[in-house]
């Protein structure tokens, strides 16, 4: 299952806090079916019925079936620049 770094956890909570309608929601990651593909991220109010749910310290990430398969043994990390922009990265688990 995908794991979140402390930075990714903070970033997800910061992003979702900006959307009052998603207070109980999280970030949804949709994949295109291969590790080389880009992923689409969106803020949603809850998971879709078939989504895998990853929770860490109050941060919730929902993965569609393609993303869940590709990211099964990966780590989600994030960097937040001084302007508040977030860049996510997926790395291999150690």
N, C-alpha and C positions, 0 to 999 in steps of 0.2 A: 504494500500500500504506500502511496505517496506520503512523505513526511515533510513537515514545514520547519524551516529554521526559525530562530527567534526573530530575525529581521522580516521574514515572510509573514509570520504571525502578526507582528506589529503593523506591517503594511496592509494586510487584509482587514484588520480591525479599523485602521485609519480610513481606508477606502469605504468600507461599509458604513462607518459612522457618518459619512457625508450624505447618506441616502436614508432619510427617516423611514421611508416605506420598506426598507430592507433591514430594519433593526434586528429582526430574527433571521435574516437571510445570510448571504455570504457572496463569495466570488465563485462563479461557475466557469469551469474550463471545458471547452469543447475541442476535440481533436479531429484530425482528418484521417486518422488510421495508420500513420507511420511515424516513426521517431524523427524523420527528416522534415516533417510538416510543421507548419506554424500552428499555434493554438490560438483560439479566440477566447478572451476573457470578458466577462460581463458581471455586473452586480445584479443579483436577483433576490427576490423575497423568500425563496426556498428552493429546495431541490426538485428536479423532475422525478417522476416515479421510479425510473431506472437508474438514477444517478447514484454513484458511490459518494459517501459523505466522509470528509476528513475534518476532524475538529482538533484544535490545539489551543488551549488557554483562551477560549472564547472566540477564536477565529474559525470560521467555517468555510470550507472549500468543497464545492460540488463538482464531480467529474462525470461527464457523459461516458458511455461505454467505451468509445474509442480512446478518449483521454485516460480512462482508468486502466485500460489494457497497456497502453504505451508507457504510462507513468508509474506502473505498479511498483517498481523498485527504485524510484527516483526521489530526489530531494528538491523541494521548491525553495528557492532563496530569493531575496529581494534587496535592492539598494534604493535608498531614498536620497535624492540630491537636496541641496540646501533650498531649492525653490519648491520642494515638495513633490516633484515628479518621481514616480516609482518605475523601476525597471525590474521585472521578474526574470529569473534564470532557472533552468532545470539542470541539475547535475546528477551524476551517478551516486548512489549510496556508497558510503565508505565501507 
